[in-house]
Amino acid sequence: MAELSTANYLTIAADDDRLGAALDEASGGEAGAEYLGPVVPADAYAAVQAGRADASSTGTAHFVTMVASGSDFTAFALERYSGDSQGIVAAPGSGIESLADLRGRTVNVGSAGGTGDYLLHRAFEDAGLDIDEVEIVHIAAGESAAAFSSGRVDAWATYDQYFAAAQASPGSTVLAAGDEIGSLNWSIHFASTGFARQHPEIVGEAYRALATESERAQADPSVITSAYEQLGAAPEQIEIIGGYSVPRIEPLNPANAAELEELAEQLVRYGFIESVPDLSEHLFDAGAES
């Protein structure tokens, strides 16, 4: 399991190894969970692609983009949240107070086709604005906070603890949050397609273990903030994160698959992908296997 440097249920499961115990029981003691990381997202995807890890996590927009580009991944769990943990924030001292004020200004979206890129395009479409009037830049995750606080960029479209860091910057302004713009971008957990086809029972058990982690967090949201603390988030970030909605694990059932198709249609409109990929071979409905 390539766990990410931001908290999601795959990462949180490493804390009590509930996932490892479930896989061990399901396989008669022949399989468990070994955690690689936490690593930055790009390294996690590379690890799965190279066969050094069997599973990891990403945003749904990036997952669809990866499938469209030929990556052989199969998603087995959707981690749905309201969208209040992602958005676009104007930098301190930028004088920007609305999305319209971003015309002619620079916005860091992180990786091309990722969550930040999607959020910016979705927000501009929702507001009826022309995205071509914005200068989009791609700054690595490790450099984004400094670029934002120093005024190197005028705004930052981002998520999770990065979004909290931007919100915590004195003088920053949230221009749009995911729950305000109808974002279809959530977290999604995936395995290499080869592993999913060879071990469907293990993948199904992984889904059920993550669903149990979700129930644990619903009952005790400090599970999430504690994970961020272990990952090195600052106290002011953790305070903001504690106010975000608590995500739920859902299966990749027909209803959720249809929403991913709708997301793919958006990505075509935004120019991220040329056409809607056939997602049917890349979704494992673990709920149907329960």
C-alpha positions in Angstrom: 0.0 0.0 0.0 1.5 3.3 -1.1 0.1 5.7 1.5 0.0 9.4 0.8 1.5 12.3 2.7 -2.0 13.6 3.2 -4.6 11.7 5.3 -7.2 9.5 3.7 -8.6 6.2 4.9 -5.9 4.1 3.2 -3.3 6.2 5.1 -5.3 6.2 8.3 -5.6 2.4 8.2 -1.8 2.2 8.7 -2.2 3.6 12.2 -4.0 0.6 13.6 -3.4 -1.9 10.8 -7.1 -2.8 10.6 -6.6 -3.2 6.9 -3.6 -5.5 7.3 -5.4 -7.7 9.9 -8.5 -8.0 7.6 -6.3 -9.0 4.6 -4.4 -11.5 6.8 -7.6 -13.1 7.9 -9.2 -13.2 4.4 -6.1 -14.9 3.0 -5.6 -17.5 5.7 -2.4 -15.8 6.9 -0.8 -15.5 3.5 -1.4 -11.7 2.9 -1.3 -8.6 5.1 -0.6 -4.9 4.4 2.9 -3.5 4.1 2.9 0.3 3.9 5.2 2.2 1.6 5.4 5.9 2.7 3.9 8.2 3.4 5.0 9.5 -0.1 4.0 12.3 -2.3 1.2 11.4 -4.8 3.5 11.2 -7.9 5.8 8.7 -6.1 2.8 6.6 -5.0 1.4 6.3 -8.5 4.9 5.4 -9.9 5.3 2.8 -7.2 2.0 1.1 -8.3 2.8 1.4 -11.9 6.2 -0.2 -11.4 4.9 -3.0 -9.3 6.6 -1.9 -6.1 3.1 -1.3 -4.5 -0.2 -2.9 -5.2 -2.5 -0.1 -4.2 -2.7 3.7 -3.4 -5.1 6.6 -3.6 -5.8 9.7 -5.7 -8.5 12.2 -6.6 -11.3 11.0 -8.9 -10.3 13.6 -11.5 -6.8 12.4 -11.6 -7.9 8.7 -11.6 -10.0 9.3 -14.7 -7.2 11.2 -16.3 -4.8 8.3 -15.6 -7.1 5.8 -17.1 -7.6 7.9 -20.2 -3.8 8.1 -20.6 -3.6 4.3 -20.5 -2.6 3.6 -16.9 -3.9 0.1 -15.9 -5.5 0.8 -12.5 -8.7 -0.5 -11.0 -10.6 1.6 -8.4 -12.2 -0.3 -5.5 -13.4 2.3 -3.0 -14.8 5.9 -3.3 -14.1 8.2 -0.4 -16.8 10.8 -0.7 -16.9 14.1 1.2 -18.9 17.3 0.8 -16.1 19.2 -1.0 -15.5 21.7 1.8 -11.9 20.4 2.1 -10.8 21.7 -1.3 -11.0 25.1 -3.1 -9.3 28.2 -4.5 -7.7 30.7 -2.2 -6.3 34.2 -3.0 -2.9 34.9 -1.6 -2.4 37.5 1.1 -1.8 41.0 -0.3 -3.1 40.0 -3.8 -6.2 42.2 -3.6 -8.2 39.4 -5.1 -11.7 39.1 -3.6 -13.6 37.1 -6.3 -13.1 34.5 -9.0 -13.6 37.3 -11.6 -10.6 39.1 -10.0 -8.3 36.2 -11.1 -8.4 37.4 -14.8 -4.9 38.1 -15.8 -3.5 36.7 -12.6 -1.5 33.5 -11.8 -3.1 30.5 -10.1 -1.1 27.5 -8.9 -3.0 24.2 -9.5 -0.3 21.7 -8.8 -0.1 18.8 -11.2 -1.8 19.2 -14.6 -5.1 17.3 -14.7 -5.2 16.9 -10.9 -7.5 18.2 -8.2 -6.4 21.8 -8.2 -6.6 22.0 -12.0 -10.1 20.5 -12.0 -11.3 22.8 -9.2 -10.2 25.9 -11.1 -11.8 24.8 -14.3 -15.0 23.7 -12.5 -15.3 27.0 -10.6 -14.8 29.1 -13.7 -17.4 27.1 -15.6 -19.8 27.3 -12.7 -19.3 31.1 -12.6 -19.6 31.5 -16.3 -16.0 32.9 -16.6 -13.4 32.3 -19.2 -10.5 30.1 -17.9 -8.3 31.3 -20.8 -8.0 34.7 -19.0 -6.1 33.1 -16.1 -2.4 32.2 -16.1 -2.3 28.6 -14.8 1.0 27.5 -13.3 2.1 24.1 -12.0 4.3 24.1 -8.8 5.4 21.0 -7.0 3.6 20.2 -3.7 6.7 20.8 -1.6 7.1 24.3 -3.0 3.5 25.4 -3.3 3.0 26.8 0.3 6.1 29.0 0.0 5.0 30.2 -3.5 1.6 31.1 -2.0 2.8 32.9 1.1 5.5 34.8 -0.6 3.2 36.2 -3.3 5.0 34.3 -6.1 1.5 33.3 -7.2 -1.8 35.2 -6.8 -3.9 32.2 -5.9 -3.8 28.5 -5.1 -6.3 25.8 -6.1 -5.7 22.9 -3.8 -7.1 20.4 -1.3 -6.8 18.8 2.2 -4.0 20.1 4.4 -2.7 22.3 1.6 -6.1 24.0 1.5 -6.0 24.3 5.3 -2.5 25.8 5.0 -3.7 28.4 2.5 -6.8 29.2 4.6 -4.6 29.6 7.7 -2.4 32.2 6.0 -3.2 35.7 7.5 -4.9 37.8 4.8 -5.8 35.0 2.5 -9.3 34.8 1.0 -11.3 31.7 0.0 -12.8 32.4 -3.4 -14.6 29.1 -3.9 -14.9 25.8 -2.1 -15.7 22.4 -3.7 -19.1 22.2 -2.0 -20.1 25.5 -3.5 -19.3 24.7 -7.2 -20.7 21.2 -7.5 -17.3 19.5 -7.5 -17.3 15.8 -8.5 -13.8 15.3 -7.3 -13.4 13.0 -4.3 -10.7 10.6 -3.1 -10.6 7.2 -4.7 -8.6 4.1 -3.8 -7.2 1.9 -6.5 -5.1 -1.2 -7.1 -3.1 -2.3 -10.2 -5.6 -4.0 -12.5 -3.4 -7.1 -12.5 -3.6 -7.4 -8.7 -7.3 -6.7 -8.7 -8.0 -9.5 -11.2 -5.8 -12.0 -9.6 -7.0 -11.3 -6.0 -10.6 -10.0 -6.1 -11.3 -11.4 -2.6 -8.4 -9.5 -1.2 -9.5 -6.3 -2.9 -13.1 -6.8 -1.6 -11.7 -7.3 1.9 -9.7 -4.1 1.5 -12.9 -2.2 0.7 -14.7 -3.6 3.7 -11.8 -2.6 6.0 -11.8 0.9 4.6 -15.5 1.1 5.2 -14.9 0.1 8.8 -12.3 2.9 9.1 -14.9 5.3 7.8 -17.3 4.2 10.5 -14.6 4.7 13.1 -14.0 8.2 11.9 -17.7 9.1 11.8 -17.9 8.1 15.5 -14.6 9.8 16.4 -13.4 12.5 13.9 -10.2 12.9 15.9 -9.0 9.8 14.0 -8.6 12.1 11.0 -7.0 15.1 12.8 -4.6 12.7 14.7 -3.5 11.3 11.3 -2.7 14.8 10.0 -0.8 15.5 13.2 1.3 12.4 12.6 1.9 13.5 9.0 3.3 16.8 10.3 0.5 19.2 9.7 0.8 22.5 11.8 -1.6 23.1 14.7 -3.4 25.9 12.8 -3.9 23.6 9.8 -5.3 20.8 12.1 -7.8 23.2 13.7 -9.2 24.0 10.2 -9.2 20.4 9.1 -11.2 19.5 12.2 -14.0 21.6 10.8 -14.2 19.8 7.5 -16.9 17.2 6.8 -15.9 13.6 7.6 -15.7 11.4 4.4 -17.5 8.1 3.9 -16.4 5.1 2.0 -18.7 4.0 -0.8 -18.5 1.2 -3.4 -18.0 1.8 -7.1 -21.6 0.8 -7.8 -23.6 1.8 -10.9 -24.7 5.2 -9.3 -21.2 6.2 -8.4 -19.9 4.9 -11.7 -22.3 7.2 -13.5 -21.0 10.2 -11.6 -17.5 9.3 -12.7 -18.7 9.2 -16.3 -20.2 12.7 -15.7 -16.8 13.8 -14.3 -15.1 12.4 -17.4 -17.4 14.5 -19.6 -16.3 17.6 -17.6 -12.7 16.7 -18.1 -13.2 16.5 -21.9 -14.8 19.9 -21.8 -11.8 21.3 -19.8 -9.4 19.8 -22.3 -7.7 17.4 -19.8 -8.6 14.3 -21.9 -9.6 13.9 -25.5 -12.6 11.6 -24.9 -14.4 9.8 -22.1 -12.6 6.5 -21.4 -14.3 3.2 -20.9 -14.2 3.0 -17.1 -16.1 -0.3 -16.8 -12.9 -2.3 -16.8 -11.3 -0.1 -14.2 -14.0 -0.2 -11.5 -14.4 -3.0 -9.0 -17.8 -2.9 -7.2 -16.7 -4.3 -3.9 -20.1 -3.6 -2.4 -21.6 -6.1 -4.8 -19.1 -8.7 -3.6 -20.1 -8.2 0.1 
